[in-house]
Amino acid sequence: MPDTLSVAPLGPEILGGNDVSSFTQISNKIIESTIEIFTDMVMMEISVAGEPLLELAPLKRSITGMVGLAGVYRGVLAVHFPKQVALEVTGSFLGMEVDEINDDVQDAIGEIANMLGGNLKTILSDRGKDIHLSLPSTIYGEEYAFTSQADAEQIILPFQAPAGVFYVEVELER
Amino acid sequence: MAKNVLLVDDSSTMRKIISRSLRQAGLDFGEIYEASDGQEALALLEKETIDIVLSDINMPNMNGIEFLREKANRPAIKDIPVFMISTETGDDIIGEAKSLGAIGSLKKPFTPDKVNEILGPIM
């Protein structure tokens, strides 16, 4: 695993530059979507764990699932889970015991990112037009940083699960 | 008579969740077959007796739209109904799926109650 993962958002200006109100609306809808996904499909109660963050410290013993957006909106949606939280989430999602990061965990975390990415696409464009969603991918490791190379609007939403805090990150190119 | 179902999704997690939701929704179905993309789905449709397909859209190798297009060109399987289950909810992509023969769509995430409400009438 690389020590640092650089994520380059994929294109030109979006969101009208520093459109804070738009980004706040996106954040609120992502919070709703995250809680809906966990309640309806993961079968786990979660809650918002404080104010949004603008950056994350390097992630330790974690797994990140992500999808990219391309087209009229360009960026990335990522979910960052500490290992123990990822194991608990996958166990609840699949209804089985999971004690290591394996294919099931990677697939489950990738699918959570995929569902959130689909919702983000709908949030950004009601008809889903002209926005393309990549297939989900995952990374995990002892320590890695998730950073943007380009000038991007970014927000990180913390959530409390029974086993700990996890983060949903939205990064959209300015 | 219980219908045999083909689940098409690149996520093994999602295939398990859909299977579980069908059971929890109390729907009457026979065998459940699984494919991880459109190509695998086409091969299974030509080999097995399958009554309905529940398919994702965003998949590697052959996505759900390409699958519908290819299936429509194969006389032996073209009339097997396909229902889309996807995070993709935009009018354009769902509209394209329906124009290619999809009979409906269900948005992820979903609950067993929603599965029952949407899929019950066609199962």
HADDOCK unambig.tbl for C-alpha pairs under 7 A between the chains (distance, minus, plus):
assign (segid A and resid 37 and name CA) (segid B and resid 109 and name CA) 5.61 0.50 0.50
assign (segid A and resid 40 and name CA) (segid B and resid 109 and name CA) 6.65 0.50 0.50
assign (segid A and resid 40 and name CA) (segid B and resid 110 and name CA) 6.17 0.50 0.50
assign (segid A and resid 40 and name CA) (segid B and resid 111 and name CA) 5.37 0.50 0.50
assign (segid A and resid 41 and name CA) (segid B and resid 109 and name CA) 6.32 0.50 0.50
assign (segid A and resid 41 and name CA) (segid B and resid 110 and name CA) 6.73 0.50 0.50
assign (segid A and resid 41 and name CA) (segid B and resid 111 and name CA) 6.77 0.50 0.50
assign (segid A and resid 94 and name CA) (segid B and resid 13 and name CA) 6.81 0.50 0.50
assign (segid A and resid 104 and name CA) (segid B and resid 13 and name CA) 6.88 0.50 0.50
assign (segid A and resid 107 and name CA) (segid B and resid 11 and name CA) 6.16 0.50 0.50
assign (segid A and resid 107 and name CA) (segid B and resid 12 and name CA) 6.90 0.50 0.50
assign (segid A and resid 107 and name CA) (segid B and resid 13 and name CA) 6.26 0.50 0.50
assign (segid A and resid 108 and name CA) (segid B and resid 13 and name CA) 5.61 0.50 0.50
assign (segid A and resid 111 and name CA) (segid B and resid 11 and name CA) 6.83 0.50 0.50
assign (segid A and resid 115 and name CA) (segid B and resid 87 and name CA) 5.49 0.50 0.50
assign (segid A and resid 115 and name CA) (segid B and resid 108 and name CA) 6.51 0.50 0.50
assign (segid A and resid 115 and name CA) (segid B and resid 109 and name CA) 6.96 0.50 0.50
assign (segid A and resid 118 and name CA) (segid B and resid 87 and name CA) 4.77 0.50 0.50
assign (segid A and resid 118 and name CA) (segid B and resid 88 and name CA) 5.77 0.50 0.50
assign (segid A and resid 119 and name CA) (segid B and resid 87 and name CA) 6.88 0.50 0.50
assign (segid A and resid 122 and name CA) (segid B and resid 90 and name CA) 6.73 0.50 0.50
assign (segid A and resid 126 and name CA) (segid B and resid 90 and name CA) 6.90 0.50 0.50
assign (segid A and resid 127 and name CA) (segid B and resid 90 and name CA) 4.40 0.50 0.50
assign (segid A and resid 127 and name CA) (segid B and resid 91 and name CA) 5.18 0.50 0.50
assign (segid A and resid 127 and name CA) (segid B and resid 92 and name CA) 6.67 0.50 0.50
assign (segid A and resid 128 and name CA) (segid B and resid 89 and name CA) 6.95 0.50 0.50
assign (segid A and resid 128 and name CA) (segid B and resid 90 and name CA) 4.10 0.50 0.50
assign (segid A and resid 128 and name CA) (segid B and resid 91 and name CA) 6.81 0.50 0.50
assign (segid A and resid 128 and name CA) (segid B and resid 92 and name CA) 6.97 0.50 0.50
assign (segid A and resid 129 and name CA) (segid B and resid 90 and name CA) 6.68 0.50 0.50
assign (segid A and resid 129 and name CA) (segid B and resid 92 and name CA) 6.39 0.50 0.50
assign (segid A and resid 135 and name CA) (segid B and resid 58 and name CA) 6.92 0.50 0.50
assign (segid A and resid 135 and name CA) (segid B and resid 59 and name CA) 6.97 0.50 0.50
